[in-house]
Amino acid sequence: MASHKFSLSPKSVPMVHTKYRSIQTEIPAPGTAEIFSRLEKFESRSMQGQLPIVWDKANNFSVSDIAGNCWIDFTSTIFVANVGHSNRRVSDAISRQLAHPLYSCYAYANPVRADYIERLIEFAGKPFEKAFLLSAGTEATEATMKLMRMNGQKKGKRRRGIICIENNWHGRTLGAQMMSSNLAQRDWIGYQDADVHHIPFPYPWRLDSLNGEEFLHQGINELAAKGIDLAQDVCGFMLETFQGWGAVFYPKDFVRAIEKVCRENSILLAFDEMQAGFGRTGKAFGYMHYEVTPDLIACGKGMGGGVPLSGVIGCSEVMDLPDVGNMSSTHSANPMACAAGLAVLDELRSRGLITEAERKGKLFRSALESIQKRFPERVSWILGNGMIYAILFKDPETGKPDAEFTSQVTECCMQKGLLVVHTGRESIKLGPPLTITDDALMEGLSVLDEAIAEVVEND
């Protein structure tokens, strides 16, 4: 998390009263510091670093604190609330399940699990045939890694290498952090798996005159120079569907070239769809932007509408590699999570939210590009698709990333009634629920514009 530390001291800010925002106290609100102090005393500090707001309620695209202040939410609880906070269909499904005396049943069968698995595979479409459900995203990426390596074992690969992309992020457990390339955050492990390899990410500012395919083969050639043979030493290719911190999508030809490499060398192609799945990018799954067919997709976040639910989806041949009892999880596929998952699928379909995300995404991009034109000396990039965008800031004198300016804009947005994702670096992530109305979306973007202008003026 960022070195920037948000102040807990209440500050007088202009009062705000609009249809979608209400700031009626000092910010942070009275009582906030006390709750933060209690948490700091008893909770691991790894949970610190977010904006100083104590959430009390969240409905649709609005978040309210303990003092009744109300924000337009551009975070979706880090892209969980795709169908809106406290979605009525999801809430009703959970209530019905709570009224039925079965909360958990380990791996024993239950009807709602059968219903959900069938609907999930239908939603995923071909070539997907089976799923394995879990509770957290990092469990799903770990399971994906396991499946790729088990498939390599079955194929008789000499080594069970996994190729990943630099600066992609896959979770906080051991295997997930091995596949991520943040050296500082995985230093606790004490070693690096010699069969997890990383190649460079094709940032638009890094491609120079190369196309995506040429850039990919540069990275693969670097692996070959180290003695890594794709056909014998690699069993999986793991991609975060877009790079999370900045909503940076790959060039299409980069991913399509990866698919070709995988097919030619009996390598499984997997996507980490945690942030991208379930309509977020204007498609059912984000990998669809690249017009490729993965072997495995790891899902979470928006999958459960706020209930812990994640999973891996793939073809039967790969999903059935673990023997009976070889891959299970205590809370996997519990009835309450499956009921919520079904409700999410129903909501996406009945309200046309995927199509809506694509349509609203065009409004989103247009407004952000207008902001970039207004502040060309401060805004370096606008990146994203559908209902996930990032705005990247730079120092006007050096042109280098400016994390401190970004934190100040984030804080100013908070004071004005807009919640955005504080990444701790030069980017602000923007991902409202897919259910947000057009006018609330545009009001939130107007607040972002105001906050940038105010920080620039006071800089």
N, C-alpha and C positions, 0 to 999 in steps of 0.2 A: 504494500500500500504506500501511498505517497508520504513524503517527508512533511508535507503541508499539514498543519494541525489546525482544525477548525476550532474557533473560540466557543466556549460554553457560556460566556458572559452575555447576558441579554443586551441587545442593541436596539435602540429606537430606530424604526424603519417606517417609511410611509405606509399608512393603512391602505389595504386593497379590498375592494368589494366589487366583484364582477359576477357574472352568471356562474363561472367555474372556479373562481379563486376568492379566498377570504383570508386576509392577514389582519388580525385585530389585536395583536399583542406585540410586545417586543419579541425579537427573534435572536437566539432560541427562546422559546416560550418559558415563562416562569414554571419551575418544577422540573425542567429538562436536566439541569445540572445535577440535581439530587439523584435522579434515576441513573444517569451516567456514572455518578460516583459509586453507587451501589454495585453496578455492573463491573466497574473497574476493580472494586475490592474483591469480588468473588469469581469473576469470569476471566478466562484466558484472554490476554490482550490481543490475540490474533483476531478476535471479533471486533476490534476497534477500527477506527479510521473512516467510518461513513459520516455523512452529514449529521449535525447535531439536532436531530428531530426524533421525538419519541412518538412512534406511530400508535394511534388509538383505533382508527377505523380505516378501511379501504373499500370503496365501492366503485365498480366500473373503472373509470380512469381518474378517480379522485382519491386522495389520501388526506386524512385528518389527524391532527396531533392531539395531545392531552388537553390543550387549551382551546380546541375548536377551530384552529387555523386550518385552512383547506388548500391543498395544492393540486394543480394539474400534474398527473404523474407520467413522466416520460421515461420511467425505469421498468415498469411492469414487474417490480421486485426482481430485477435483473432477468427480464424476459421470461418470467414464469406465467404472468397473468395475461396470456394471449387472448383469452376469451373474456377478459375483464376481471377485476378484483371482486371476490364474493359473488361470482356469477350465479344467478338464480337457478339455472338448470343444474349446475354443479352442486350448489347448496342443497337443493331438493334431493338430488341423488344421494348425497352423503347422509342427509336426514333419514331417508328411507332405509338406508343400510344400517344406520345407528339404531333405528327402531326394530330392526331384525337382529336377534341375538347371535350375531356372528361377526366379530371384528377381525379376527386373525385365525388362520388355520394351517400355517406353515405351508408345506407342499401338498397337503391333502386337497383333493379336488373340491371346487365349489362352482355353482352354476354361473355366477357373475363373471368369474375368471374365464370360463368357456366362452361366454358372450363377448367379453372384451377382446380376447385373443383373436377370435374370428373377425371382429369388426376392425381391429388394428391391422390385420393382414390385408383385409379388403381395402382399407384406407391407403396402405403402403403401395399396393398394386404389384404387378409383376416386376421382377422375378422373385419377389419375396414370398416366402411360404410359411415360415415359422418365426416365433419370437420368444425371447427369454426376458422376463420382467424382473426389475430390481427396484431399489428405492432412491438411489442417488446417481447422479451423472457419472461420477468417478468410478462407481461400480460397473457401469455400463462400458466405459472405455477400457477398464481392466478386463472385463469379460471378452471384449472385442480382441484385445491383444492375445488373450488365451486361445481364442478360437483360431486366430490367424496362425499362431504357433502350432497348435494341434494339427491344423491342415498341412502346415509345412512338414510336420513329423510324418503324417500319413503319406505325403507325396515323396518322402525320402530325401528331403533337402539336406545338404551337408551341414548347414547352419540355419538357425531360425531367426534371421534378421528382419527387423521392421524398419522401413524408411519413413521418417517423419519430416516435418517442415520446420525450419528454424522459427522461433518465436510463436509457434502455435501453442495452444494451451489445452490440456486434456484432463486436468483434475489434480487433486492434492494427495492421492495415495501413491504408493511406491511406483508401481508400473506406469501410472498416468503421468507422474512427474518425470520418469525416465523418458517417456515419449515427448514431453514438453522440453523446451530447451533453455529454460531459465536456470542458469548455472547456480545462481545464488540460492534460489528456492529449493534446489535439489541437493545442495551441498551436504545436508544432514545425512543423506544416504551413505556417503563415504566412498562410493565408487560409481562408475557408470557401466551399465550393461554394454559389453562390447558388441552386442548384436542389435543395438538400437542406434540407427544412423540418422543424421540430420543433413538436409540439403537446404540451400538458401531459399527464402521466400521471394517471389517475383513482385516486390513492391513497384508501383508505377514509377517511382523516382529512382529505381535501381536498374530498370531494364535497359536504359540507354537505347541503343539501336537494335537490340535483340527482340525477337518475338518470344512468346511464351514457350514454345517448343524448344527453341534454341537455348533459352535460359535453363530449362529443365535438363537438357542434355549436358550443359556445363556442370551442373551439380552431380549428375550421374557419372560423368567422366571423372570427377574428383573422387567418387567412391571407388571406381574401377582402378584408379591409380593407387589406392590403398589395398588392392588385392581382393575387393569384394565383387564376386561374380553374381549377377542378378539371378541367373537360372538356378544356381546351386546354393547361394548364401542368403537369399531374401525370400520370405514367405508372405509379407504383408506390406502394404502402403497405407499409412494412416494420415488423413487430412482433416484438420478443422475446416469446416465448410467455408467459412471466411475467418480471417484472423480477428479474434474477438476484441482486442483492445481498440481497434480502429475501424471495425466493420470493413476490413480490406478484403475484397473478393479477388480471386485469381483471374488472370486472363484465361478465357475459355480454352485457347489452344494449349495452354500449360497443362490443364487438367485432362484434356482429351489425349494429350501425348502420354500422360501418366497411365491412363487406361490402356493405351496400346502397349506400353511397356509391360504392364501387368499381364495382359492376355498372352503376350509372346513368351513370358517367363514363368507361367504358373504361379503368379503372385495374386493374393487377394487384395481387392481395392475396398477400403473402408473409409467412411466419413463420420466424423464426430459432429452430429447435428444438434448438440445441446441448445445452442442459441438460435440455430437456423430452422429447426423443425416446427411442424404444426402451424404452418401458415405465416410465420413471421416475415419471410422474405417475399411474400406474394405468390409463393408456390407451396404445395403441401410440404415439400422438403427442399432445403436450399441447394442440394446437389443438382437438382433439375435445371438450374441455370446453366450448367455446363454441358448438358445433353450427353451425359454418360450414364452407365448402369453399374452401380456399386455392387459388391458382393455382400457387404455388411453395412448397416447404419446403426450408430449408437445414439440413443435419444434420451431426453429428459426435459427439465424445465417446464416448457409450455404443455407438456404431455398430460399433466395431472391437474392443471387449473389451480394450483396452489397446494395440492396434496402430494406428498413425496412419491413420485412414480418415475421410473426410468426403464430402459430396456435396450436390447439388441435385436435387430430384425435382419433375417438373412434367408438363404435358401436351405432346404431340408438337409442337403448333403453336409453343409458346414455346421448348421445349428445342432445336428444330432451327433456331432463328433464326441462330445463328452458323454460318458456312459451314465446310466441311471445313478443319480445321487452325486455325480461328479461336479455338478455346477448347480447350486441352489443358494437361496438366501432366506434368512429367517422371516422377513416381512415381504418377501417377493410375492407379487400377485395377490395381496390380501384383498378381501372383498370390498373394503371401503375405497382403496386406491383404484381398483378396477371399476367401481361404480362411478368414481369421479372421472376416470379416463374415458368411459363410455359417454358421459355427459359432455366432455370436451369435444369428442368427435361429432356428437349430435349438434352441438352449438356451431362448430365450424361449418357443417353442411347446411343446416337449416337457415343460417343467417348469411350464407355466402361470404364468410369472413376472409377466405383466401383471396377471392376475387377483389374484395374490398381492400385488402392489404396492398394489392397490386395497384389499384386505382389511387388510394390515398398516398401511396409511395411516390407517385408522380407529383402530387401537390407538395409533399414533403421536400423532395429534391429541388423543385422549383423555388420554394421559399428559402431553402438553405443556400442555393446558388445566388439568390439575391443578396443574402447576408454576406456571402463571400465577395460579391462585387462592391458592397458597401465598405467592407473592411479588408481590402486586398493586401494591406501591409501586415495584417494580423492573422488572417485565415489562409492556411496553406493548402488544405485539401478538404473536399466534401466527399465522403465515401459511404457506400451502402446500397441497399436495395429494399423495396417494399417498405416495411415498418421497422427497419433497423438502419440507422445512420450514425455517422460519427463526423464531428467537425474538429479538425486538427489546427492548432494554433502555433504561431512562430513568433520569434523575437523580430521586431521590425528592422533592427539594425544589423543583426547577424544572420537572420534567416533560419536560425536553429530552433528546434522544438522548445516551446516555452511552457513548462509544466506549472510554474507559479502563476502566470497569467491565467491559465486554464482553471486552476483551483479558485482564483478570485472570481472568475465568471460563474463558476458553479455555485459559489456561496451567494453571489449577487442574485442569481436565479432563485435560490431558496428564499431569500428575503422578499422576493417579489411574487412568490406563489407558484413556482415551477420547480419540480424535482427532475434532475438529470443525473446520469451516472458519472460519478467521479472515479476516473480510472487511475489517478495518481501519476499520470504523465501528460503529454501534450494534447490528449484527446478527451472530448466529452462525448459519451455515448447517448443516443437518443432512441428509445424504443417504447412508445406508448402502447397500451393495450390495442389490439386490432379493432376493438369496439368503440374507440374514441370517435366523437363526432367531428365533422370537418371544421366547424367553427371553433371547437375546443383545441383541435390540432393547430389551427392557424393562430389562435390566441397564445398558445404556448410558444410557438415560434416567434411571435411578436415580442414576448417577454424575453426570450433568448437574445433577440436583436437589441432590445433595450439594455439588457445586462452587459452585453459586449460594449455598447456605446458608453455606458457609465464607467466601466473599468478602464476603457481607453482614455476617457476624459480625466480620470483620477490618477492615471499611471504616471 
